[in-house]
């Protein structure tokens, strides 16, 4: 059984949500986490057929297609936010409805994984050129308040880990034959995709990291 990483609701508890993402990242280097996510997602989903991609772990949960799609959505959103912070003086940016975005049409699974890999590579090319001074630049999240560039970066790295955990649990659930237990932990960037501690909810889908606006 893969233990869930629990993340509070982003709308109801914005401060606790941010704290949980940073705690999930822990002492990991955020760029290393970001570099590894596309390959980890691809590996976790390697054995899925089309039905598996579109089957949730349980009623009300996200499918693997929605989880990977959400990782792509976050790279779109934070790619924009990071660039705003780097090029404007204390810019403001709104939250967005993750649950509503998760219902939008997606490319077929292979193309979705390719899109995540390509967009992440483009964002990393920018992030790897960020200076120490840049990391102190400020932006203002519409619901979470003022944040340094470094915090915005760390949030996404922790968010990756939380959703890779969600993806591992979802794939395990949809590929385990009825009557068998999900005993073998899925492998992540630093070993098993397991809980980093703290109370879990769902990020955009009940039971996996709370639905809300991020």
N, C-alpha and C positions, 0 to 999 in steps of 0.2 A: 504494500500500500504506500503510495506517495503522499506524504503529508502536505496539505495546502499551505501556501504562503498567504496569510490573511491581511487584507488591505482595507481600511475603513472606507466608507462612502465619501467620495470626493466633494459632493455638494453639502452633505449634512455635517461633515467633520473635516473641513479643508486642511486645518493644521495637523490633525492626526494622520490624515492621508499622506501629506508630504513627509511627515516624520517616519511613517511606516516604509515609504519607498527608500528613504535615505538609510534606514536601519537595514532594509533588505540588501542594499548594496554593500553595507559594512565597509571593510577595508579593501575591497576590490578596487582596481584601477578602472574608472568608468569607460575609458576608451577601449580597454581590452574587452570589457563586457560587450560593448557595442560592436566591436569587430567580430566577435564570435557568434552573435545572435542569428544571423541569416543561415549559417551552416548548421547550427544546432536545431533551428526550426525545420530545416530541410531533412536532417537526419531523423528527427522525431516523427516526421510525417512520411517517411520513406515507404512504409508498408501499407499505406492507406489506399483503398480503392475509392471510386467516386462516391459510393454510398457512405463510406467511413468519413470522408471529408465533410459530408453534409449531415452527419449524425451528432447530436449533442450528447454530452456525458449523462445528462438527466434533463427532465422537462424544465424549461426556463433557463438552461445553461447555453453557452455558445458552442457552436460546432468548431472543429479544427479550422475550417475555412474562415469563420468569423474571427477566431483568435489571431490567425496569421494576418488577416485583413486589418485587424485592430493595430497590430504592430506596424503595419504600413501606414495606417492613418496617423499614428503618433509621429512617425518620421516626417510625414507631410506637415503636420501641425508644428512640431518643434523645430523642423528645418526652417520654417518661416519665423518662429519666435526667436530662435538663436540669431538669425540674420538681422532681425529688427534690433535686438539688444546690441549687436556689434556695430550697427550703422546709424542708430538714432540715440538721442539723449533721453534716457528713461522712458522708453515707449510703453504704451499700454496695449494689451491684447486680450480678447475675450476668451472665456471658456467655450467648450463645445459639447454637444450632447453625444456622448460615446455610444449610447444605446441606439439612438436614431441612425448614427453613421453605420453601425454594425448591420443594419437592415438594408443598406444600399447594395446594388448589384456589384459583384466582384468578377475579376478575370477567372479563367479556369485555374485549378490549383498550381500547375507548373509555372504558368505565367505570373501568378501572384507571388510565388516564391522568388522568381527572377526579378520582379519589380521591387520586392523588399531588398534583395541583394544589391540591385543597382542604385536605388535611392539611398540606402545606407552607405554605400561606397562614396556617393557624391557628398553626403553630409559629413562623413569621416574626413574626406579631403579638406573640407573647410575647418572642421574641428581640430584637426592635427596642426593647423597653423595658428590657433588661438594662443595669445601670449598670456603671461601671468596677469598683466594689467587688464587685458580683456576679460579675464575671469571675474574681475571685480565690478564690471559694468552692471548696471541695474535695468531691470524691466519691471512692469507692473501687471501681474496676472489679475484679470477681472474678478476672480473669486478667491484667489489665494494670497493676493496682496503683492507687495514689493519682494523681488527676489534677485539675487546675484546670478550672473551667467553660470557660475560654477554650480549653484543649486539647481538651476534648470537642467544642466547636464547630468548631474547626479540623479535627479529624479527619473530621467529617462532610462538610465542604466539600471536603477532599481526596478523600474517598471518592466523592463525587458525580462529581468529574472523572475518577477512575479508571474508574468504571462507565459514564459517558457514552462514554469511549473504548472500553470493551468493547462497548457497545451499537452504536456506530458501526461497529466492525469486524464485529460479528455481522450487522447489517443489510446491510453491503457484501457479506459472504460469501453471504448467502441470496438476494440480489437480483442478483448478477452472473451473467450467462449463462455456462455452461461454456465454457472456452477463452478467456475474456476476463480481463484483469488488473484488479485493484482499484486503479487508479492515482489516482483523484480523491479527495483527503482530504475527509472529512466535516467540516461546519462546526459548531463549538461556540460557547461563550459568548464566547470571545476569539479566534475564528478556528478553524483546523483543530483537530480533536480528536486531538492527537498526544501522543507520549510526553514526559514531563517529565524523563526520564533515570532511571537506576536499573534494577535487575534485575527483570523481570516474571513474575508468576505470577497465578493467578486468585483473586479474592475470592469464594470460594464455589463456583467452578467451575474445573476444571483449565485452565490456560493463560490465565486472565483476571484473577486476583487471588486468591490462595490460599484454598482451602476451610478452614474452621475455625470457631472460636467467637469472636464479636466483642462 
